Amino acid sequence: MLGATGILVGTFFLNSLYLQDVMGASALRAGLEFLPLVAVIGLGAHLTSRLLPRIGSRALAVAGLVLMGGGAFLLSAVPAQAGYVTGLLPGLLVMGAGTGLVFPAASVTAMSDVATERAGLASGLMTAAHEVGAALGVAVFSAVATAQAAAGGGFAAGYRYSFVAVAAVAAGLALIALLALPAVRPGTGARVAVH
């Protein structure tokens, strides 16, 4: 959860800067251009709720992280003068699809074996992971972008380089999830506590 949140919030931050500073979008337009990403996250989460009983949380989390890495890879290949629809949107949509798979799978997995009297504590830890992950994602990925931009090429070059780092982090998280995440399969119609 910490890593996936870091990737998502880092993506929002870097793309906000890219849309406004490189592409010249207003703050309002940049915000509106995130709507497809948010819609795909919602669709992915809805799909995950249907797939969890059949596929299990581990497979969905791994698939989601692979998609997030694929979206980051697409964003790392955005040319300096790319338009929104052909340049940024494909990567954002793939990133959103992955996020929609990872978040519910991670929440269900984390809460699956928690006793009712400890659900608040577990949920608090998940919330802390969200917050810390968001802060780390923005700090780390923007530092990578800034360092590369300072080395030459401007923010567009730093942006692309930072998404190579995002893709690498997502791949590492997918491997960790594959090896360490339990495969939780709630029964169809079962009520599972989520955060």
MDTraj code that builds the backbone (N, CA, C; nanometers):
import mdtraj as md
import numpy as np

residues = "MET LEU GLY ALA THR GLY ILE LEU VAL GLY THR PHE PHE LEU ASN SER LEU TYR LEU GLN ASP VAL MET GLY ALA SER ALA LEU ARG ALA GLY LEU GLU PHE LEU PRO LEU VAL ALA VAL ILE GLY LEU GLY ALA HIS LEU THR SER ARG LEU LEU PRO ARG ILE GLY SER ARG ALA LEU ALA VAL ALA GLY LEU VAL LEU MET GLY GLY GLY ALA PHE LEU LEU SER ALA VAL PRO ALA GLN ALA GLY TYR VAL THR GLY LEU LEU PRO GLY LEU LEU VAL MET GLY ALA GLY THR GLY LEU VAL PHE PRO ALA ALA SER VAL THR ALA MET SER ASP VAL ALA THR GLU ARG ALA GLY LEU ALA SER GLY LEU MET THR ALA ALA HIS GLU VAL GLY ALA ALA LEU GLY VAL ALA VAL PHE SER ALA VAL ALA THR ALA GLN ALA ALA ALA GLY GLY GLY PHE ALA ALA GLY TYR ARG TYR SER PHE VAL ALA VAL ALA ALA VAL ALA ALA GLY LEU ALA LEU ILE ALA LEU LEU ALA LEU PRO ALA VAL ARG PRO GLY THR GLY ALA ARG VAL ALA VAL HIS".split()
xyz = np.array([
    [0.0835, -0.1190, 0.0000],
    [0.0000, 0.0000, 0.0000],
    [0.0877, 0.1252, 0.0000],
    [0.1917, 0.1225, 0.0812],
    [0.2825, 0.2365, 0.0872],
    [0.3447, 0.2635, -0.0493],
    [0.3956, 0.1595, -0.1121],
    [0.4620, 0.1761, -0.2419],
    [0.3665, 0.2173, -0.3519],
    [0.2494, 0.1539, -0.3573],
    [0.1517, 0.1875, -0.4620],
    [0.1026, 0.3309, -0.4466],
    [0.0828, 0.3740, -0.3231],
    [0.0407, 0.5124, -0.3007],
    [0.1519, 0.6086, -0.3414],
    [0.2758, 0.5743, -0.3089],
    [0.3884, 0.6583, -0.3499],
    [0.3953, 0.6748, -0.4999],
    [0.3750, 0.5644, -0.5714],
    [0.3767, 0.5704, -0.7175],
    [0.2631, 0.6583, -0.7691],
    [0.1422, 0.6377, -0.7159],
    [0.0269, 0.7140, -0.7649],
    [0.0405, 0.8636, -0.7356],
    [0.0737, 0.8984, -0.6137],
    [0.0827, 1.0408, -0.5782],
    [0.2017, 1.1061, -0.6473],
    [0.3124, 1.0328, -0.6602],
    [0.4247, 1.0851, -0.7380],
    [0.3857, 1.1105, -0.8824],
    [0.3033, 1.0220, -0.9383],
    [0.2540, 1.0392, -1.0755],
    [0.1681, 1.1638, -1.0871],
    [0.0781, 1.1844, -0.9924],
    [-0.0045, 1.3054, -0.9941],
    [0.0831, 1.4304, -0.9877],
    [0.1796, 1.4295, -0.8964],
    [0.2636, 1.5479, -0.8777],
    [0.3459, 1.5786, -1.0025],
    [0.4163, 1.4778, -1.0529],
    [0.5017, 1.5004, -1.1702],
    [0.4204, 1.5406, -1.2931],
    [0.3044, 1.4794, -1.3107],
    [0.2233, 1.5143, -1.4268],
    [0.1573, 1.6506, -1.4119],
    [0.1290, 1.6917, -1.2894],
    [0.0795, 1.8285, -1.2683],
    [0.1833, 1.9293, -1.3159],
    [0.3085, 1.9062, -1.2774],
    [0.4161, 1.9952, -1.3215],
    [0.4364, 1.9884, -1.4716],
    [0.4341, 1.8677, -1.5278],
    [0.4564, 1.8507, -1.6708],
    [0.3458, 1.9202, -1.7510],
    [0.2214, 1.8978, -1.7109],
    [0.1091, 1.9585, -1.7832],
    [0.1172, 2.1111, -1.7796],
    [0.1525, 2.1676, -1.6648],
    [0.1530, 2.3133, -1.6522],
    [0.2824, 2.3766, -1.7030],
    [0.3960, 2.3181, -1.6677],
    [0.5237, 2.3820, -1.7021],
    [0.5726, 2.3499, -1.8424],
    [0.5505, 2.2264, -1.8882],
    [0.5997, 2.1867, -2.0200],
    [0.4934, 2.2071, -2.1270],
    [0.3697, 2.1669, -2.0952],
    [0.2631, 2.1740, -2.1948],
    [0.1837, 2.3042, -2.1889],
    [0.2074, 2.3860, -2.0878],
    [0.1421, 2.5161, -2.0785],
    [-0.0038, 2.5120, -2.0389],
    [-0.0485, 2.4048, -1.9760],
    [-0.1886, 2.3944, -1.9338],
    [-0.2124, 2.4814, -1.8110],
    [-0.3346, 2.5318, -1.7996],
    [-0.3725, 2.6033, -1.6773],
    [-0.3909, 2.4995, -1.5661],
    [-0.3980, 2.5467, -1.4415],
    [-0.4189, 2.4560, -1.3287],
    [-0.5530, 2.3843, -1.3428],
    [-0.6562, 2.4547, -1.3896],
    [-0.7867, 2.3925, -1.4085],
    [-0.7814, 2.2841, -1.5157],
    [-0.7206, 2.3154, -1.6279],
    [-0.7108, 2.2163, -1.7356],
    [-0.6293, 2.0953, -1.6909],
    [-0.5205, 2.1195, -1.6201],
    [-0.4389, 2.0077, -1.5705],
    [-0.5222, 1.9186, -1.4787],
    [-0.5998, 1.9793, -1.3912],
    [-0.6857, 1.9016, -1.3023],
    [-0.7883, 1.8200, -1.3785],
    [-0.8487, 1.8805, -1.4790],
    [-0.9481, 1.8091, -1.5591],
    [-0.8862, 1.6945, -1.6381],
    [-0.7618, 1.7098, -1.6756],
    [-0.6959, 1.6045, -1.7527],
    [-0.6598, 1.4827, -1.6688],
    [-0.6766, 1.4930, -1.5372],
    [-0.6602, 1.3763, -1.4511],
    [-0.7898, 1.2965, -1.4361],
    [-0.9012, 1.3507, -1.4820],
    [-1.0285, 1.2807, -1.4656],
    [-1.0309, 1.1417, -1.5291],
    [-0.9762, 1.1221, -1.6502],
    [-0.9750, 0.9849, -1.7039],
    [-0.8979, 0.8870, -1.6152],
    [-0.7878, 0.9314, -1.5566],
    [-0.7108, 0.8475, -1.4657],
    [-0.7965, 0.8061, -1.3467],
    [-0.8658, 0.9018, -1.2894],
    [-0.9496, 0.8743, -1.1723],
    [-1.0641, 0.7805, -1.2097],
    [-1.1245, 0.8014, -1.3268],
    [-1.2341, 0.7142, -1.3707],
    [-1.1863, 0.5709, -1.3891],
    [-1.0675, 0.5536, -1.4450],
    [-1.0148, 0.4183, -1.4666],
    [-0.9799, 0.3526, -1.3331],
    [-0.9330, 0.4293, -1.2366],
    [-0.9082, 0.3729, -1.1037],
    [-1.0388, 0.3181, -1.0460],
    [-1.1461, 0.3950, -1.0582],
    [-1.2763, 0.3492, -1.0092],
    [-1.3244, 0.2238, -1.0795],
    [-1.3087, 0.2194, -1.2111],
    [-1.3477, 0.0999, -1.2863],
    [-1.2628, -0.0211, -1.2461],
    [-1.1332, 0.0013, -1.2285],
    [-1.0449, -0.1074, -1.1861],
    [-1.0816, -0.1601, -1.0480],
    [-1.1158, -0.0697, -0.9565],
    [-1.1560, -0.1119, -0.8219],
    [-1.2856, -0.1923, -0.8269],
    [-1.3790, -0.1502, -0.9116],
    [-1.5045, -0.2242, -0.9277],
    [-1.4758, -0.3640, -0.9833],
    [-1.3903, -0.3719, -1.0820],
    [-1.3532, -0.5002, -1.1404],
    [-1.2840, -0.5883, -1.0374],
    [-1.1988, -0.5303, -0.9566],
    [-1.1268, -0.6063, -0.8539],
    [-1.2234, -0.6701, -0.7549],
    [-1.3274, -0.5970, -0.7163],
    [-1.4237, -0.6533, -0.6214],
    [-1.4918, -0.7772, -0.6792],
    [-1.5085, -0.7827, -0.8087],
    [-1.5701, -0.8985, -0.8744],
    [-1.4689, -1.0134, -0.8934],
    [-1.3415, -0.9777, -0.9128],
    [-1.2401, -1.0785, -0.9422],
    [-1.1758, -1.1398, -0.8173],
    [-1.1807, -1.0719, -0.7036],
    [-1.1146, -1.1217, -0.5822],
    [-1.1555, -1.2641, -0.5453],
    [-1.2847, -1.2990, -0.5446],
    [-1.3200, -1.4364, -0.5068],
    [-1.2670, -1.5413, -0.6045],
    [-1.2502, -1.5057, -0.7304],
    [-1.2067, -1.6031, -0.8304],
    [-1.0553, -1.6103, -0.8453],
    [-0.9900, -1.4958, -0.8421],
    [-0.8469, -1.4904, -0.8737],
    [-0.7604, -1.4791, -0.7483],
    [-0.8086, -1.4096, -0.6497],
    [-0.7327, -1.3900, -0.5271],
    [-0.6545, -1.2600, -0.5277],
    [-0.6233, -1.2132, -0.4099],
    [-0.5618, -1.0811, -0.3943],
    [-0.4184, -1.0747, -0.4453],
    [-0.3415, -1.1834, -0.4296],
    [-0.2020, -1.1792, -0.4732],
    [-0.1922, -1.1556, -0.6237],
    [-0.2665, -1.2332, -0.7015],
    [-0.2607, -1.2192, -0.8478],
    [-0.3063, -1.0807, -0.8918],
    [-0.4088, -1.0275, -0.8267],
    [-0.4574, -0.8944, -0.8638],
    [-0.3575, -0.7853, -0.8264],
    [-0.2952, -0.7990, -0.7096],
    [-0.1954, -0.7000, -0.6684],
    [-0.0742, -0.7034, -0.7616],
    [-0.0289, -0.8227, -0.7952],
    [0.0860, -0.8345, -0.8858],
    [0.0503, -0.7775, -1.0224],
    [-0.0666, -0.8141, -1.0748],
    [-0.1089, -0.7613, -1.2053],
    [-0.1211, -0.6097, -1.2014],
    [-0.1757, -0.5573, -1.0922],
    [-0.1888, -0.4124, -1.0792],
    [-0.0548, -0.3419, -1.0764],
    [0.0408, -0.3980, -1.0042],
    [0.1737, -0.3370, -0.9973],
    [0.2456, -0.3458, -1.1318],
    [0.2253, -0.4566, -1.2034],
    [0.2837, -0.4675, -1.3373],
    [0.2228, -0.3615, -1.4292],
    [0.0910, -0.3420, -1.4196],
    [0.0269, -0.2371, -1.5002],
    [0.0779, -0.0979, -1.4605],
    [0.0927, -0.0738, -1.3315],
    [0.1458, 0.0560, -1.2882],
    [0.2859, 0.0776, -1.3453],
    [0.3672, -0.0272, -1.3422],
    [0.5008, -0.0174, -1.4019],
    [0.4942, 0.0058, -1.5514],
    [0.4005, -0.0609, -1.6185],
    [0.3832, -0.0400, -1.7621],
    [0.3389, 0.1017, -1.7944],
    [0.2487, 0.1555, -1.7125],
    [0.2072, 0.2948, -1.7314],
    [0.3232, 0.3904, -1.7113],
    [0.4063, 0.3631, -1.6103],
    [0.5246, 0.4468, -1.5869],
    [0.6217, 0.4365, -1.7032],
    [0.6369, 0.3157, -1.7578],
    [0.7247, 0.2982, -1.8734],
    [0.6738, 0.3795, -1.9928],
    [0.5425, 0.3778, -2.0152],
    [0.4852, 0.4592, -2.1236],
    [0.5119, 0.6075, -2.1000],
    [0.4982, 0.6520, -1.9749],
    [0.5236, 0.7930, -1.9440],
    [0.6719, 0.8272, -1.9583],
    [0.7596, 0.7302, -1.9363],
    [0.9028, 0.7572, -1.9511],
    [0.9421, 0.7780, -2.0970],
    [0.8573, 0.7346, -2.1872],
    [0.8871, 0.7466, -2.3302],
    [0.8176, 0.8657, -2.3949],
    [0.7541, 0.9513, -2.3155],
    [0.6826, 1.0669, -2.3709],
    [0.7832, 1.1636, -2.4318],
    [0.7677, 1.1956, -2.5607],
    [0.8595, 1.2931, -2.6211],
    [0.8367, 1.4336, -2.5649],
    [0.9361, 1.5172, -2.5761],
    [0.9314, 1.6508, -2.5157],
    [0.8128, 1.7334, -2.5641],
    [0.7721, 1.7201, -2.6865],
    [0.6627, 1.8006, -2.7400],
    [0.5351, 1.7194, -2.7609],
    [0.5141, 1.6169, -2.6804],
    [0.3970, 1.5313, -2.6956],
    [0.2700, 1.6045, -2.6561],
    [0.1606, 1.5662, -2.7177],
    [0.0308, 1.6164, -2.6774],
    [-0.0251, 1.5307, -2.5647],
    [-0.1323, 1.5785, -2.5063],
    [-0.1929, 1.5075, -2.3937],
    [-0.2502, 1.3726, -2.4370],
    [-0.3311, 1.3705, -2.5421],
    [-0.4014, 1.2484, -2.5812],
    [-0.3054, 1.1404, -2.6298],
    [-0.2088, 1.1763, -2.7107],
    [-0.1168, 1.0751, -2.7635],
    [0.0053, 1.0533, -2.6747],
    [0.0385, 1.1505, -2.5916],
    [0.1578, 1.1389, -2.5088],
    [0.1305, 1.0893, -2.3680],
    [0.0530, 1.1649, -2.2916],
    [0.0342, 1.1339, -2.1503],
    [-0.0807, 1.0382, -2.1226],
    [-0.1915, 1.0541, -2.1933],
    [-0.3125, 0.9797, -2.1595],
    [-0.2938, 0.8279, -2.1597],
    [-0.2286, 0.7677, -2.2586],
    [-0.2138, 0.6211, -2.2530],
    [-0.1439, 0.5727, -2.1257],
    [-0.0362, 0.6364, -2.0869],
    [0.0339, 0.5974, -1.9653],
    [-0.0500, 0.6186, -1.8402],
    [-0.1240, 0.7289, -1.8363],
    [-0.2099, 0.7562, -1.7213],
    [-0.3207, 0.6526, -1.7099],
    [-0.3782, 0.6121, -1.8226],
    [-0.4854, 0.5124, -1.8192],
    [-0.4352, 0.3766, -1.7719],
    [-0.3192, 0.3357, -1.8200],
    [-0.2616, 0.2077, -1.7756],
    [-0.2271, 0.2157, -1.6271],
    [-0.1716, 0.3278, -1.5841],
    [-0.1396, 0.3485, -1.4427],
    [-0.2671, 0.3405, -1.3583],
    [-0.3748, 0.4027, -1.4049],
    [-0.5016, 0.3992, -1.3317],
    [-0.5592, 0.2594, -1.3217],
    [-0.5509, 0.1830, -1.4302],
    [-0.6012, 0.0453, -1.4272],
    [-0.5261, -0.0370, -1.3229],
    [-0.3952, -0.0195, -1.3181],
    [-0.3161, -0.0910, -1.2189],
    [-0.3492, -0.0496, -1.0771],
    [-0.3656, 0.0791, -1.0563],
    [-0.3994, 0.1298, -0.9231],
    [-0.5330, 0.0741, -0.8768],
    [-0.6287, 0.0681, -0.9687],
    [-0.7601, 0.0140, -0.9342],
    [-0.7564, -0.1322, -0.8932],
    [-0.6569, -0.2048, -0.9402],
    [-0.6402, -0.3440, -0.8983],
    [-0.5655, -0.3555, -0.7657],
    [-0.4618, -0.2748, -0.7487],
    [-0.3743, -0.2884, -0.6321],
    [-0.4419, -0.2450, -0.5024],
    [-0.5040, -0.1287, -0.5005],
    [-0.5550, -0.0761, -0.3735],
    [-0.6578, -0.1675, -0.3069],
    [-0.7618, -0.2122, -0.3769],
    [-0.8561, -0.3013, -0.3084],
    [-0.7934, -0.4354, -0.2701],
    [-0.7073, -0.4890, -0.3566],
    [-0.6425, -0.6168, -0.3245],
    [-0.5560, -0.6038, -0.1995],
    [-0.4818, -0.4953, -0.1893],
    [-0.3969, -0.4743, -0.0712],
    [-0.4818, -0.4532, 0.0543],
    [-0.5897, -0.3773, 0.0422],
    [-0.6766, -0.3523, 0.1578],
    [-0.7417, -0.4807, 0.2073],
    [-0.7959, -0.5592, 0.1157],
    [-0.8605, -0.6843, 0.1543],
    [-0.7588, -0.7795, 0.2169],
    [-0.6415, -0.7869, 0.1597],
    [-0.5376, -0.8753, 0.2138],
    [-0.4979, -0.8313, 0.3544],
    [-0.4752, -0.7030, 0.3709],
    [-0.4304, -0.6529, 0.5010],
    [-0.5360, -0.6718, 0.6094],
    [-0.6614, -0.6620, 0.5723],
    [-0.7686, -0.6692, 0.6718],
    [-0.8278, -0.8098, 0.6869],
    [-0.7851, -0.9042, 0.6061],
    [-0.8518, -1.0349, 0.6026],
    [-0.8390, -1.1159, 0.7308],
    [-0.7267, -1.1124, 0.7970],
    [-0.7080, -1.1917, 0.9186],
    [-0.7068, -1.1075, 1.0456],
    [-0.7613, -0.9878, 1.0359],
    [-0.7620, -0.8982, 1.1508],
    [-0.8882, -0.9218, 1.2325],
    [-0.8700, -0.9427, 1.3623],
    [-0.9853, -0.9582, 1.4513],
    [-1.0640, -0.8283, 1.4565],
    [-1.1908, -0.8399, 1.4790],
    [-1.2797, -0.7231, 1.4808],
    [-1.2304, -0.6165, 1.5771],
    [-1.1835, -0.6578, 1.6950],
    [-1.1389, -0.5591, 1.7939],
    [-1.0086, -0.4890, 1.7542],
    [-0.9394, -0.5393, 1.6553],
    [-0.8156, -0.4771, 1.6082],
    [-0.8310, -0.4120, 1.4705],
    [-0.9502, -0.4095, 1.4167],
    [-0.9738, -0.3541, 1.2829],
    [-0.9388, -0.2052, 1.2766],
    [-0.9671, -0.1323, 1.3809],
    [-0.9338, 0.0106, 1.3836],
    [-0.7840, 0.0340, 1.3784],
    [-0.7106, -0.0453, 1.4526],
    [-0.5643, -0.0347, 1.4522],
    [-0.5082, -0.0679, 1.3143],
    [-0.5578, -0.1760, 1.2558],
    [-0.5094, -0.2160, 1.1231],
    [-0.5437, -0.1101, 1.0187],
    [-0.6634, -0.0568, 1.0278],
    [-0.7034, 0.0481, 0.9348],
    [-0.6189, 0.1736, 0.9534],
    [-0.5858, 0.2048, 1.0778],
    [-0.4981, 0.3193, 1.1052],
    [-0.3598, 0.3003, 1.0455],
    [-0.3074, 0.1782, 1.0526],
    [-0.1772, 0.1496, 0.9918],
    [-0.1839, 0.1629, 0.8398],
    [-0.2953, 0.1198, 0.7805],
    [-0.3115, 0.1347, 0.6357],
    [-0.3165, 0.2832, 0.5978],
    [-0.3865, 0.3616, 0.6766],
    [-0.3936, 0.5053, 0.6507],
    [-0.2565, 0.5691, 0.6647],
    [-0.1814, 0.5278, 0.7656],
    [-0.0460, 0.5800, 0.7818],
    [0.0408, 0.5424, 0.6618],
    [0.0237, 0.4207, 0.6111],
    [0.0995, 0.3788, 0.4929],
    [0.0640, 0.4656, 0.3728],
    [-0.0645, 0.4998, 0.3598],
    [-0.1059, 0.5907, 0.2517],
    [-0.0331, 0.7242, 0.2623],
    [-0.0368, 0.7815, 0.3810],
    [0.0199, 0.9149, 0.4013],
    [0.1714, 0.9158, 0.3833],
    [0.2383, 0.8193, 0.4443],
    [0.3839, 0.8124, 0.4320],
    [0.4231, 0.7814, 0.2876],
    [0.3502, 0.6904, 0.2243],
    [0.3774, 0.6573, 0.0847],
    [0.3627, 0.7769, -0.0064],
    [0.2580, 0.8562, 0.0161],
    [0.2372, 0.9765, -0.0653],
    [0.3543, 1.0731, -0.0500],
    [0.3956, 1.0955, 0.0735],
    [0.5074, 1.1871, 0.0975],
    [0.6364, 1.1356, 0.0349],
    [0.6626, 1.0067, 0.0517],
    [0.7852, 0.9496, -0.0055],
    [0.7824, 0.9506, -0.1582],
    [0.6676, 0.9195, -0.2157],
    [0.6569, 0.9186, -0.3616],
    [0.6869, 1.0544, -0.4220],
    [0.6277, 1.1574, -0.3654],
    [0.6528, 1.2928, -0.4163],
    [0.7987, 1.3304, -0.3946],
    [0.8503, 1.3039, -0.2754],
    [0.9883, 1.3432, -0.2453],
    [1.0900, 1.2705, -0.3329],
    [1.0775, 1.1391, -0.3419],
    [1.1783, 1.0606, -0.4143],
    [1.1704, 1.0854, -0.5644],
    [1.0503, 1.0744, -0.6210],
    [1.0404, 1.0837, -0.7671],
    [1.0622, 1.2261, -0.8174],
    [1.0232, 1.3258, -0.7382],
    [1.0533, 1.4630, -0.7818],
    [1.2018, 1.4942, -0.7651],
    [1.2661, 1.4338, -0.6657],
    [1.4111, 1.4527, -0.6502],
    [1.4859, 1.3926, -0.7689],
    [1.4404, 1.2763, -0.8150],
    [1.5023, 1.2142, -0.9322],
    [1.4838, 1.3047, -1.0538],
    [1.3617, 1.3559, -1.0709],
    [1.3341, 1.4446, -1.1857],
    [1.4167, 1.5717, -1.1782],
    [1.4260, 1.6308, -1.0610],
    [1.5001, 1.7555, -1.0441],
    [1.6496, 1.7349, -1.0668],
    [1.7035, 1.6260, -1.0142],
    [1.8464, 1.5990, -1.0324],
    [1.8801, 1.5788, -1.1795],
    [1.7951, 1.5066, -1.2497],
    [1.8203, 1.4828, -1.3914],
    [1.8008, 1.6110, -1.4728],
    [1.7027, 1.6910, -1.4342],
    [1.6800, 1.8178, -1.5046],
    [1.7990, 1.9112, -1.4854],
    [1.8550, 1.9119, -1.3639],
    [1.9700, 1.9976, -1.3367],
    [2.0939, 1.9524, -1.4139],
    [2.1003, 1.8223, -1.4428],
    [2.2150, 1.7694, -1.5163],
    [2.2088, 1.8050, -1.6643],
    [2.0957, 1.8567, -1.7089],
    [2.0798, 1.8965, -1.8494],
    [1.9543, 1.8371, -1.9083],
    [1.8918, 1.9110, -1.9946],
    [1.7717, 1.8626, -2.0613],
    [1.6434, 1.9205, -2.0083],
    [1.6482, 1.9890, -1.8965],
    [1.5289, 2.0519, -1.8419],
    [1.4342, 1.9528, -1.7770],
    [1.3185, 2.0051, -1.7389],
    [1.2227, 1.9232, -1.6648],
    [1.1700, 1.8067, -1.7469],
    [1.1515, 1.8237, -1.8770],
    [1.0996, 1.7151, -1.9604],
    [1.1919, 1.5938, -1.9537],
    [1.3223, 1.6159, -1.9558],
    [1.4171, 1.5048, -1.9450],
    [1.4119, 1.4425, -1.8055],
    [1.4037, 1.5259, -1.7040],
    [1.3925, 1.4758, -1.5674],
    [1.2645, 1.3969, -1.5455],
    [1.1573, 1.4426, -1.6069],
    [1.0278, 1.3750, -1.5997],
    [1.0408, 1.2331, -1.6546],
    [1.0982, 1.2223, -1.7723],
    [1.1120, 1.0907, -1.8352],
    [1.2008, 0.9992, -1.7503],
    [1.3091, 1.0522, -1.7003],
    [1.4014, 0.9730, -1.6190],
    [1.3338, 0.9273, -1.4895],
    [1.2537, 1.0149, -1.4281],
    [1.1870, 0.9781, -1.3028],
    [1.0876, 0.8644, -1.3245],
    [1.0236, 0.8598, -1.4426],
    [0.9297, 0.7510, -1.4665],
    [0.9995, 0.6191, -1.4971],
    [1.1254, 0.6231, -1.5356],
    [1.2041, 0.4992, -1.5416],
    [1.2208, 0.4462, -1.3985],
    [1.2485, 0.5374, -1.3052],
    [1.2612, 0.4980, -1.1646],
    [1.1278, 0.4461, -1.1107],
    [1.0175, 0.5103, -1.1477],
    [0.8846, 0.4650, -1.1042],
    [0.8598, 0.3227, -1.1558],
    [0.8908, 0.2983, -1.2828],
    [0.8713, 0.1652, -1.3407],
    [0.9552, 0.0608, -1.2669],
    [1.0774, 0.0958, -1.2313],
    [1.1642, 0.0027, -1.1586],
    [1.1085, -0.0271, -1.0194],
    [1.0596, 0.0745, -0.9515],
    [0.9999, 0.0540, -0.8187],
    [0.8764, -0.0349, -0.8300],
    [0.7920, -0.0102, -0.9292],
    [0.6720, -0.0919, -0.9479],
    [0.7086, -0.2371, -0.9759],
    [0.8115, -0.2601, -1.0562],
    [0.8564, -0.3969, -1.0845],
    [0.9062, -0.4653, -0.9576],
    [0.9821, -0.3920, -0.8774],
    [1.0295, -0.4477, -0.7505],
    [0.9153, -0.4814, -0.6565],
    [0.8167, -0.3931, -0.6494],
    [0.7002, -0.4189, -0.5643],
    [0.6196, -0.5378, -0.6149],
    [0.6085, -0.5526, -0.7471],
    [0.5370, -0.6669, -0.8038],
    [0.6061, -0.7980, -0.7645],
    [0.7377, -0.7976, -0.7677],
    [0.8129, -0.9170, -0.7288],
    [0.7928, -0.9484, -0.5804],
    [0.7981, -0.8451, -0.4972],
    [0.7742, -0.8647, -0.3533],
    [0.6336, -0.9182, -0.3293],
    [0.5350, -0.8611, -0.3979],
    [0.3966, -0.9070, -0.3816],
    [0.3826, -1.0525, -0.4254],
    [0.4471, -1.0880, -0.5344],
    [0.4402, -1.2250, -0.5853],
    [0.4972, -1.3246, -0.4838],
    [0.6055, -1.2852, -0.4180],
    [0.6731, -1.3762, -0.3266],
    [0.6197, -1.3719, -0.1833],
    [0.5648, -1.2591, -0.1407],
    [0.5332, -1.2431, 0.0013],
    [0.3863, -1.2197, 0.0335],
    [0.3068, -1.1770, -0.0609],
    [0.1674, -1.1430, -0.0309],
    [0.0826, -1.2692, -0.0247],
    [0.0039, -1.2863, 0.0819],
    [-0.0845, -1.4029, 0.0842],
    [-0.1953, -1.3885, -0.0209],
    [-0.2438, -1.5006, -0.0679],
    [-0.3509, -1.5010, -0.1675],
    [-0.4842, -1.5156, -0.0955],
    [-0.5514, -1.4037, -0.0753],
    [-0.6797, -1.4032, -0.0061],
    [-0.7901, -1.4101, -0.1110],
    [-0.8836, -1.5034, -0.0886],
    [-0.9992, -1.5176, -0.1787],
    [-1.1256, -1.5160, -0.0947],
    [-1.1824, -1.3977, -0.0767],
    [-1.3074, -1.3939, 0.0004],
    [-1.4166, -1.4676, -0.0761],
    [-1.5043, -1.5335, -0.0021],
    [-1.6149, -1.6037, -0.0665],
    [-1.7049, -1.5058, -0.1394],
    [-1.7708, -1.5530, -0.2440],
    [-1.8626, -1.4682, -0.3200],
    [-1.9709, -1.4170, -0.2267],
    [-1.9881, -1.2888, -0.2231],
    [-2.0868, -1.2250, -0.1381],
    [-2.0421, -1.2096, 0.0056],
    [-1.9223, -1.2558, 0.0389],
    [-1.8713, -1.2439, 0.1756],
    [-1.8432, -1.0983, 0.2067],
    [-1.8666, -1.0633, 0.3296],
    [-1.8380, -0.9265, 0.3724],
    [-1.6967, -0.9233, 0.4281],
    [-1.6117, -0.8487, 0.3611],
    [-1.4723, -0.8397, 0.4031],
    [-1.4470, -0.6970, 0.4494],
    [-1.3874, -0.6843, 0.5674],
    [-1.3548, -0.5510, 0.6177],
    [-1.2484, -0.4889, 0.5284],
    [-1.2712, -0.3685, 0.4854],
    [-1.1691, -0.2949, 0.4106],
    [-1.1425, -0.1668, 0.4847],
    [-1.0326, -0.1075, 0.4497],
    [-0.9844, 0.0106, 0.5206],
    [-1.0602, 0.1331, 0.4743],
])
top = md.Topology()
chain = top.add_chain()
for i, resn in enumerate(residues, 1):
    res = top.add_residue(resn, chain, resSeq=i)
    for name in ("N", "CA", "C"):
        top.add_atom(name, md.element.get_by_symbol(name[0]), res)
traj = md.Trajectory(xyz[None], top)
